[in-house]
């Protein structure tokens, strides 16, 4: 705590008499702007940290690979990505899952005329008979491949949904906090696609903030703010009221689905040291 207090003092007053707020630039991931959970969580964390700050967003929409390149170059200060050994080695991770692990609870987009086929699936062995469509850069691909599933990829989410409509594969796997938004955004190319109602695939996972190596001060400030927000209940309020999370939890009916659990070989050791209280189990009622 004394070390953190010193870091906060350094951030607030980097030079004698200085009162300039800490400038933070955040990427406009996929063009979602300030509505994205990452932006709102970072804003809350900085408010709770007590450090004077300004938070800006890049004007142009960027993909996750582009956002990582911008973090490498210093064009952005932080970003949020799924947990993996690669991301935790390349950047400084803030050990707090801003999605509370919901990206590890996956439901499917399928064709409406295949609903009865999916209703008969009871196990991983059943699921292995099908082909899943995934984004080519998604870290989840290693998890699914490790479990024995056949994965086909495409760089563009809209193309994935259109390919599902065209029966190029059997389903697309997405987090419960994102799937309804994806379906709504791309219903023009997939009128015969719906959210499957019977199965949930789950594995240890989470979405975290990352900052550039060497920027321990910013990492610790964000973490401190998130911890304060969690303890005073304001983070849970932000989380519960975020539209994509509220919609996903209310519509997915996770506790009444068949749960297929997978291992996640992509996680760093540090992931297991993150306090379990930060993770949500939407299937706890089962």
Secondary structure, 3 states (H helix, E strand, C coil): CHHHHHHHHHHHCCCCCCCCCEEEEEEEECCCHHHCHHHHHHHHHHHHHCCCEEEEEEEEEECHHHHHHHHHHCCCCEEEEECCHHHHHHCEEECCCCCCCHHHEEEEEEEHHHHHHHHCCCCHHHHCCCEEEEECCCCHHHHHHHCCCEEEEECCHHHHHHHHHCCCCCEEEEECCCHHHHHHHCCCCCCCEEECCCEEEECCCCEEEEECCCCHHHHHHHHHHHHHHHHHCHHHHHHHHCHHHHHHHHHHCHHHCEEEECCCCCCCHHHHHCCHHHCCCCCCCC
